[in-house]
Amino acid sequence: MKTLCWTALLAASCAGTAPRTGPELRISWEKNYLTVHAPEIPGGQVRVYYLEAYCRSGSRDRKWNLTTIPHRTEKLPDSDDRTIRLRCRVDGGVEVDHVIAASKGEVSFDVVAVNRGAEYVDAVWVQPCIQRLNAFTGADQQTYPARCFIFIDGKQTFLHKARRTEEAVYKGGQVYIPAGIDPADANPRPHSPDVPSNDLVGCVSHDGKWILATAWEPCQELFQGVIVCIHSDFRLGGLKPGETKRAKGRIYVVENDVEALLRRYREDFPAAAR
């Protein structure tokens, strides 16, 4: 056994990556909800609204029903509790395939969107919503920002200590917009003046033992929402007829070691790890 463990560590070292740690995760998907299962997770599971919405440009200053683009999602037959394949059909002719894979301490997402229609489709950004985090954080809507964090100026910053604004089309929550993203195309909730250093947003479990975090590339925004939820929303940027766009994401469930989380994130997203 010691020889096998050493061989695994040596192989990871030679590949330039650290061994992956965390609970063995399983996944299921029904009626637009992805559920991540592991007995180690406080509450036993994490629920993700996958996907909540495909969104048009100009979303900051507009009613939500005018921003979202109707879509329908189906689970493809070759899915199990480690790998799930989904297909979304977005009005206008965009077809989006998702491969979701669970492993040790993470769920990975690979997304390919193709416009099979004859017109441009203004699908600029997309919302996966990790929600109802009451059991994980031990907090409610008013108190859970103190358990949630992003990175500002390269440092882990809990959201009750980040700068906040209140004025927006819809009150409540807080949006953190990466450099280079037009705020006019972001969420109609209040926009913080703080610019995140990377595309990670996470929260700490109520017992301090675990971190649940998520990141997407390319990232449109980070969001602390209004149903005890967190988002790293991803960007498609609109699709011309025949055009293909790609995105990738992660959900991490790992021990509360911020430096280890950052190393893992940088391995997975070397271009986005600012």
C-alpha positions as CSV (number, residue, x, y, z in Angstrom):
1,M,0.0,0.0,0.0
2,K,2.8,2.4,0.9
3,T,4.4,1.7,-2.5
4,L,1.2,2.4,-4.3
5,C,0.7,5.7,-2.5
6,W,4.3,6.8,-3.2
7,T,3.8,5.9,-6.8
8,A,0.7,8.0,-7.1
9,L,2.4,11.0,-5.4
10,L,5.4,10.6,-7.6
11,A,3.2,10.5,-10.8
12,A,1.4,13.7,-9.7
13,S,4.7,15.4,-9.0
14,C,6.1,14.5,-12.4
15,A,2.9,15.8,-14.0
16,G,3.4,19.1,-12.2
17,T,0.2,18.9,-10.2
18,A,-0.6,18.2,-6.6
19,P,-2.6,15.1,-5.7
20,R,-6.4,15.7,-5.7
21,T,-8.0,15.5,-2.3
22,G,-11.5,15.8,-0.9
23,P,-14.5,13.6,-0.5
24,E,-15.5,11.3,-3.3
25,L,-18.5,13.1,-4.9
26,R,-21.5,11.7,-6.7
27,I,-23.9,13.7,-8.8
28,S,-27.5,13.5,-10.0
29,W,-29.6,15.8,-12.2
30,E,-33.4,16.1,-12.5
31,K,-35.8,19.0,-13.5
32,N,-33.0,21.5,-14.0
33,Y,-31.3,20.8,-10.6
34,L,-27.8,19.2,-10.3
35,T,-27.2,17.7,-6.9
36,V,-23.8,17.0,-5.5
37,H,-23.7,14.2,-3.0
38,A,-21.2,13.3,-0.3
39,P,-21.7,12.2,3.3
40,E,-18.9,14.5,4.4
41,I,-20.7,17.7,3.2
42,P,-22.7,19.4,5.9
43,G,-26.3,18.6,5.0
44,G,-25.1,15.6,2.8
45,Q,-25.6,17.4,-0.5
46,V,-25.3,20.7,-2.4
47,R,-28.0,21.7,-4.9
48,V,-27.3,23.7,-8.1
49,Y,-29.9,25.3,-10.3
50,Y,-28.3,24.1,-13.5
51,L,-29.0,26.1,-15.4
52,E,-31.0,29.0,-14.1
53,A,-30.8,31.3,-17.1
54,Y,-29.2,32.2,-20.4
55,C,-29.0,36.0,-20.4
56,R,-28.9,38.8,-23.0
57,S,-26.6,41.8,-23.1
58,G,-27.8,45.1,-21.4
59,S,-29.0,43.1,-18.4
60,R,-28.1,45.6,-15.6
61,D,-30.8,48.1,-16.4
62,R,-33.6,45.9,-17.5
63,K,-36.3,43.7,-16.0
64,W,-35.2,40.1,-15.6
65,N,-38.0,38.6,-17.8
66,L,-36.7,40.7,-20.7
67,T,-33.1,39.5,-20.1
68,T,-33.6,35.7,-20.0
69,I,-33.7,33.7,-23.1
70,P,-36.0,30.6,-23.0
71,H,-34.2,27.3,-22.9
72,R,-35.0,23.6,-22.4
73,T,-32.5,21.1,-21.0
74,E,-32.5,17.3,-21.3
75,K,-30.3,14.7,-19.7
76,L,-28.7,12.4,-22.3
77,P,-28.9,8.6,-21.9
78,D,-25.2,7.9,-21.3
79,S,-25.3,9.5,-17.8
80,D,-24.6,8.1,-14.4
81,D,-23.7,9.2,-10.9
82,R,-20.1,10.2,-11.9
83,T,-20.7,11.7,-15.4
84,I,-23.8,13.5,-16.6
85,R,-24.4,14.8,-20.1
86,L,-26.9,17.5,-20.7
87,R,-28.1,19.3,-23.8
88,C,-29.8,22.7,-23.7
89,R,-31.7,24.1,-26.6
90,V,-31.8,27.9,-26.4
91,D,-34.3,29.9,-28.4
92,G,-32.8,31.1,-31.7
93,G,-31.1,27.9,-32.6
94,V,-28.3,27.6,-30.1
95,E,-27.5,24.1,-28.9
96,V,-25.3,23.7,-25.8
97,D,-23.8,20.4,-24.7
98,H,-22.6,20.0,-21.1
99,V,-20.3,17.2,-19.7
100,I,-20.4,17.2,-15.9
101,A,-18.0,14.9,-14.1
102,A,-17.7,14.2,-10.4
103,S,-14.4,13.1,-8.8
104,K,-12.4,13.6,-5.6
105,G,-13.3,17.0,-4.1
106,E,-14.6,18.5,-7.4
107,V,-17.2,18.6,-10.1
108,S,-16.0,19.6,-13.5
109,F,-18.0,21.2,-16.3
110,D,-17.2,21.3,-20.0
111,V,-19.6,23.3,-22.1
112,V,-19.7,23.6,-25.9
113,A,-22.3,26.0,-27.5
114,V,-23.1,26.0,-31.2
115,N,-25.4,28.4,-33.0
116,R,-27.2,26.1,-35.5
117,G,-29.7,28.9,-36.5
118,A,-29.6,31.5,-39.2
119,E,-29.5,34.6,-36.9
120,Y,-27.2,36.0,-34.2
121,V,-28.3,34.9,-30.7
122,D,-27.6,37.4,-27.9
123,A,-26.7,34.7,-25.3
124,V,-24.0,36.7,-23.6
125,W,-23.9,35.1,-20.1
126,V,-25.2,32.1,-18.2
127,Q,-26.2,31.4,-14.6
128,P,-25.4,28.3,-12.6
129,C,-26.8,28.9,-9.1
130,I,-25.4,27.1,-6.1
131,Q,-28.3,27.6,-3.7
132,R,-29.9,27.0,-0.3
133,L,-26.5,26.9,1.5
134,N,-28.1,27.3,4.9
135,A,-27.1,23.7,6.0
136,F,-23.6,24.1,4.7
137,T,-22.9,27.5,6.2
138,G,-25.1,27.3,9.2
139,A,-26.4,30.8,8.3
140,D,-29.4,32.5,6.8
141,Q,-29.8,35.2,4.1
142,Q,-28.8,38.0,6.5
143,T,-25.7,36.3,8.0
144,Y,-24.3,34.0,5.3
145,P,-22.2,36.8,3.6
146,A,-19.9,36.5,6.6
147,R,-19.2,32.9,5.6
148,C,-18.7,33.7,1.9
149,F,-15.6,35.0,0.2
150,I,-13.9,36.2,-3.0
151,F,-10.4,37.4,-3.6
152,I,-9.7,41.1,-3.7
153,D,-6.1,42.4,-4.2
154,G,-5.1,38.8,-4.1
155,K,-6.4,38.2,-0.6
156,Q,-9.3,36.1,0.6
157,T,-12.0,38.6,1.6
158,F,-15.2,37.7,3.4
159,L,-18.2,39.5,1.8
160,H,-19.4,41.3,4.9
161,K,-16.0,43.1,4.7
162,A,-16.1,43.9,1.0
163,R,-17.6,47.1,-0.2
164,R,-21.3,47.0,-1.0
165,T,-23.8,49.2,-2.8
166,E,-27.6,49.0,-2.6
167,E,-29.1,50.8,-5.7
168,A,-30.1,48.6,-8.6
169,V,-33.2,47.5,-10.6
170,Y,-33.5,44.7,-7.9
171,K,-32.5,45.2,-4.3
172,G,-30.5,42.6,-2.3
173,G,-27.4,40.6,-3.1
174,Q,-24.1,41.8,-4.5
175,V,-22.4,41.5,-7.8
176,Y,-18.6,41.5,-8.3
177,I,-17.5,42.2,-11.8
178,P,-14.1,41.0,-13.2
179,A,-11.9,43.5,-15.0
180,G,-12.8,43.7,-18.7
181,I,-16.5,42.9,-18.3
182,D,-18.9,45.6,-19.3
183,P,-21.1,46.3,-16.1
184,A,-24.0,47.1,-18.4
185,D,-24.1,43.4,-19.3
186,A,-24.1,42.1,-15.7
187,N,-26.7,41.2,-13.2
188,P,-29.4,43.8,-12.3
189,R,-28.6,43.4,-8.6
190,P,-26.3,45.9,-6.8
191,H,-22.7,46.1,-8.2
192,S,-19.9,46.3,-5.7
193,P,-17.0,48.7,-6.6
194,D,-14.6,45.9,-5.6
195,V,-13.0,44.1,-8.5
196,P,-12.2,40.4,-7.9
197,S,-8.6,39.2,-8.3
198,N,-9.8,35.9,-9.8
199,D,-12.9,34.0,-10.7
200,L,-13.4,32.1,-7.5
201,V,-16.2,32.6,-5.1
202,G,-16.8,30.3,-2.1
203,C,-18.1,29.7,1.4
204,V,-16.9,28.1,4.6
205,S,-18.9,25.4,6.4
206,H,-20.4,26.2,9.7
207,D,-17.9,24.0,11.5
208,G,-14.9,25.6,9.7
209,K,-13.8,22.3,8.2
210,W,-14.8,22.6,4.6
211,I,-14.7,25.1,1.7
212,L,-17.3,25.0,-1.1
213,A,-16.1,27.1,-4.0
214,T,-16.8,27.6,-7.7
215,A,-15.1,29.1,-10.7
216,W,-15.8,29.4,-14.4
217,E,-13.8,30.5,-17.5
218,P,-14.6,32.8,-19.1
219,C,-16.3,34.5,-16.1
220,Q,-18.9,37.1,-16.5
221,E,-19.5,37.9,-12.8
222,L,-19.4,36.6,-9.2
223,F,-22.6,37.0,-7.3
224,Q,-23.8,36.7,-3.7
225,G,-27.5,36.1,-4.2
226,V,-30.8,36.3,-2.5
227,I,-31.6,32.7,-1.7
228,V,-28.4,31.9,0.3
229,C,-26.6,31.2,-3.0
230,I,-23.3,31.9,-4.7
231,H,-22.5,32.2,-8.4
232,S,-19.6,32.2,-10.7
233,D,-21.6,33.0,-13.9
234,F,-19.9,32.2,-17.2
235,R,-19.7,34.2,-20.4
236,L,-20.6,33.1,-24.0
237,G,-20.5,36.5,-25.5
238,G,-23.3,35.9,-28.1
239,L,-23.1,33.6,-31.1
240,K,-23.1,34.3,-34.8
241,P,-24.7,31.7,-37.1
242,G,-22.4,28.6,-37.2
243,E,-20.2,29.9,-34.4
244,T,-19.0,27.7,-31.5
245,K,-18.1,28.9,-28.0
246,R,-16.7,27.0,-25.1
247,A,-16.6,27.4,-21.3
248,K,-15.3,25.3,-18.4
249,G,-16.1,25.3,-14.7
250,R,-15.5,23.7,-11.4
251,I,-17.2,23.2,-8.1
252,Y,-14.7,22.4,-5.3
253,V,-15.5,20.7,-2.0
254,V,-12.2,20.6,-0.1
255,E,-10.8,21.0,3.3
256,N,-10.5,24.6,4.6
257,D,-7.1,25.3,3.3
258,V,-7.2,28.4,1.2
259,E,-3.6,28.1,-0.3
260,A,-4.4,24.5,-1.4
261,L,-7.6,25.7,-3.0
262,L,-5.7,28.4,-4.9
263,R,-3.1,25.9,-6.1
264,R,-5.8,23.7,-7.4
265,Y,-7.6,26.6,-9.0
266,R,-4.4,27.7,-10.8
267,E,-3.8,24.2,-12.1
268,D,-7.3,24.1,-13.5
269,F,-7.5,27.6,-14.8
270,P,-3.9,28.8,-15.6
271,A,-5.1,31.5,-18.0
272,A,-7.7,33.0,-15.7
273,A,-5.7,32.8,-12.4
274,R,-5.0,36.5,-12.2
